[in-house]
Amino acid sequence: METSKEIVSRSPAQGITAVSPAKGITVGSQAPDFSLMDFQDKPFKLSGFEGKKSVLLVFLRGFACKQSQWHLDGLKEDYKKFQEMNAEVAAIGQHSKIEFRNMWKVLDLPFLGLPDEKEKVAKLYKQQVIFEKRGRLPALFLVDKHGSIAFAHYCSNMYDIPANDKLLQALGQRKG
């Protein structure tokens, strides 16, 4: 049985705590930069938001997972709140552009969808894949407008996704 050690990271200035696997991305570190094409063939570059907006990176488990669909739907419900706090939401998954396009149409999602078919970005951010837990586990990162990780959470299961209120609170603590 695979066990993964976890570390708790804390940003003393912000009082934000997050659970992440050992050697994962931690609060206060510089966010790894990446570029992907969204499902509408528009380029996305994380560093392009520096000095402008914060970005919530949502690493998905998969579209067949009902919890993932509920999570996306919940983000849609609060998307205006994220926008009001000068933040963009970007969902990243291993699906194709066509699969993203179909899911965005079915759920009528207003935020960015970034296909990562080769899992390059998932590996860069150390998204966990644990076969005993039926594969990929979600992960969420709030990257502030200075390019630093303000919130990091590696889910231990599908029910361990932080509430949007917690993400919005972390975003509010990083304003300015």
C-alpha positions in Angstrom: 0.0 0.0 0.0 1.4 3.4 -1.0 1.5 6.0 1.7 2.4 9.6 1.0 3.9 11.8 3.6 2.1 15.1 3.9 3.5 18.5 5.0 1.5 21.4 6.3 2.6 24.8 5.0 1.8 28.1 6.6 2.3 31.6 5.5 2.7 33.5 8.8 1.9 36.8 7.3 -1.3 35.6 5.9 -2.3 32.8 8.3 -3.1 30.5 5.5 -2.6 26.8 6.0 -2.7 24.1 3.3 -2.0 20.4 3.2 0.3 19.2 0.4 2.3 16.1 -0.3 5.9 16.1 0.6 7.9 18.0 -2.0 4.7 19.6 -3.4 4.2 23.2 -4.2 4.0 25.2 -1.0 2.5 28.5 0.1 4.9 31.4 -0.4 6.9 29.8 -3.2 7.0 31.2 -6.7 4.4 29.5 -8.9 5.9 27.4 -11.7 5.2 29.2 -15.0 3.6 27.3 -17.9 1.8 27.9 -21.2 -1.1 25.9 -22.6 -3.7 26.5 -25.3 -7.2 26.6 -24.0 -9.9 24.5 -25.6 -10.8 27.4 -27.9 -7.2 27.5 -29.2 -6.4 30.7 -27.3 -2.9 30.9 -25.6 -2.7 30.9 -21.8 0.5 31.8 -20.0 0.4 32.0 -16.2 3.0 34.7 -16.0 0.9 36.8 -18.3 -1.4 37.5 -15.3 1.5 38.9 -13.1 0.8 42.4 -11.9 -2.8 42.2 -13.2 -4.8 39.4 -11.6 -4.6 36.4 -9.3 -5.3 33.0 -10.8 -7.0 30.0 -9.2 -5.6 26.9 -10.8 -8.0 23.9 -10.4 -6.4 20.6 -11.3 -9.3 18.2 -12.1 -9.7 14.5 -11.6 -11.7 13.9 -14.7 -14.9 14.7 -16.4 -16.5 11.3 -15.8 -16.2 11.9 -12.0 -19.5 13.4 -10.7 -17.7 15.2 -7.8 -15.5 16.9 -10.5 -18.6 18.0 -12.3 -20.2 19.3 -9.1 -17.0 21.2 -8.3 -16.9 22.8 -11.7 -20.6 23.8 -11.2 -19.8 25.3 -7.8 -17.0 27.3 -9.3 -19.4 28.6 -11.9 -21.9 29.7 -9.2 -19.1 31.8 -7.5 -17.2 32.9 -10.6 -18.5 36.5 -10.4 -17.2 36.6 -6.8 -13.7 35.6 -8.0 -13.9 38.2 -10.8 -14.9 40.9 -8.3 -11.8 40.0 -6.4 -9.7 40.4 -9.6 -9.1 36.7 -10.0 -9.4 34.3 -12.9 -10.3 30.7 -12.6 -8.5 28.2 -14.8 -9.4 24.5 -14.8 -6.7 22.1 -16.0 -7.2 18.4 -16.9 -5.9 15.6 -19.0 -8.7 15.7 -21.5 -8.7 16.7 -25.1 -9.8 20.1 -26.5 -13.0 18.4 -27.8 -13.8 16.9 -24.4 -13.2 20.3 -22.7 -15.4 22.0 -25.3 -18.2 19.5 -24.7 -18.0 19.7 -20.9 -17.9 23.5 -21.0 -21.0 23.5 -23.2 -22.9 21.0 -21.1 -22.2 22.8 -17.8 -22.2 26.3 -19.4 -18.9 27.2 -17.7 -17.7 30.8 -17.9 -14.0 30.3 -16.9 -10.9 29.0 -18.7 -10.6 25.3 -19.6 -7.0 24.2 -20.2 -6.4 20.8 -21.8 -3.2 19.2 -20.5 -3.3 15.9 -22.4 0.4 15.1 -21.9 0.0 16.0 -18.2 3.0 18.3 -18.4 1.5 20.9 -16.1 0.0 18.3 -13.8 3.5 16.9 -13.3 5.0 20.4 -12.8 2.5 21.1 -10.0 2.8 17.5 -8.7 -0.8 16.5 -9.0 -1.1 13.2 -7.3 -2.1 10.0 -9.0 -2.8 7.2 -6.5 -4.3 4.1 -8.0 -5.8 2.8 -4.7 -7.9 6.0 -4.8 -8.9 5.4 -8.4 -6.4 7.6 -10.0 -5.9 11.4 -10.1 -6.7 13.5 -7.1 -7.7 17.2 -7.5 -5.4 20.0 -6.5 -6.0 23.7 -6.2 -3.5 26.6 -6.2 -4.2 30.3 -5.8 -1.5 32.3 -7.5 -1.5 35.9 -6.4 -0.9 38.8 -8.9 2.8 38.7 -7.9 3.2 35.1 -9.1 3.4 33.6 -5.6 1.4 30.7 -4.3 -1.1 32.1 -1.8 -3.0 28.9 -1.2 -2.1 25.3 -2.0 -4.2 22.2 -1.5 -3.6 18.6 -2.6 -6.9 16.7 -2.1 -6.6 13.4 -0.2 -9.9 12.2 -1.7 -12.7 13.5 -3.9 -14.6 15.0 -0.9 -11.6 17.0 0.3 -12.1 19.9 -2.1 -11.9 23.2 -0.3 -15.1 25.3 -0.2 -15.1 28.3 -2.5 -15.6 30.5 0.6 -12.2 29.3 1.8 -10.6 30.1 -1.5 -12.2 33.5 -1.6 -11.0 34.2 1.9 -7.5 33.4 0.9 -7.8 35.6 -2.1 -9.1 38.5 0.1 -6.1 38.1 2.4 -3.8 38.6 -0.6 -5.4 41.7 -2.0 -3.1 44.6 -2.7 
